[in-house]
Structures are given as C-alpha cells and as structure tokens.
Amino acid sequence: METKSQPQSEFTTKDLYLAALLYARGLPFTKINRQGRVCWFVFENKNLCEQYQQQYFAKAVDVNAKEYTDALRTLKDLVFADS
C-alpha cells in the first residue's frame, strides 16, 4: 500500500507473515503505523520488498525457520506492546 504522504522508498504491509519474512531476511524495519485496529508494518527499500513479496506469494522464497519464527515473535511483541 502506498499513500501520497509515504516516501517512494518505503514499503508497507498489514500482512504479519509477509512482514516477518521481510524482517527475517534483514530488510530495514522502520515502524508500525496504526490505523484503528489495523497495524501497517513499514520497511525501507520498496523495490526489494516488492521482489520478496512476489516470491512470497509464488512460494518461491526460502527463509531460515528459526529466523522466521523469531521475526514473527518480535513483530507480534511490537504490535501488542502498545495496544
């Protein structure tokens, strides 16, 4: 999702599992934007994030299971820390 106020280099997703993949692959995580009950995960490097997103939905990306699990846990902690 891209908004007019969002810099071109940012990538946002509300998909926790995609965000965990990006986080586990080491893409720079910037912040969580909250819109009511919806959390948007914001990452740098939009082009690379979009490449991983395409691979994710095509089931064509590999990730270390432990790193992915740790990334999920970290992002969930961030979501629920301020709720």
JOZI-V382066 format. One record per residue. RES is the residue in one small letter. PSI is psi in degrees with one decimal (* if undefined). Layout:
((RES:PSI) (RES:PSI))
This chain:
((m:135.4) (e:136.3) (t:164.9) (k:-30.6) (s:-6.6) (q:130.4) (p:149.6) (q:-25.5) (s:-3.7) (e:146.9) (f:133.2) (t:146.5) (t:147.5) (k:0.8) (d:106.1) (l:-39.7) (y:-37.8) (l:-43.7) (a:-39.4) (a:-38.3) (l:-48.3) (l:-42.7) (y:-44.8) (a:-30.8) (r:-1.2) (g:14.4) (l:140.1) (p:117.8) (f:129.3) (t:-53.7) (k:175.6) (i:126.0) (n:126.2) (r:132.6) (q:91.5) (g:-122.8) (r:-0.6) (v:133.1) (c:128.5) (w:123.9) (f:129.3) (v:128.0) (f:155.5) (e:169.0) (n:67.6) (k:-43.2) (n:-46.4) (l:-39.7) (c:-42.4) (e:-35.3) (q:-45.5) (y:-36.0) (q:-44.3) (q:-42.9) (q:-38.2) (y:-49.9) (f:-20.9) (a:0.1) (k:41.5) (a:23.3) (v:138.4) (d:145.3) (v:146.0) (n:128.1) (a:-41.6) (k:-43.0) (e:-39.0) (y:-44.1) (t:-43.3) (d:-39.9) (a:-43.1) (l:-46.7) (r:-44.4) (t:-47.2) (l:-38.6) (k:-41.7) (d:-41.8) (l:-40.5) (v:-45.8) (f:-8.3) (a:-36.8) (d:10.6) (s:*))
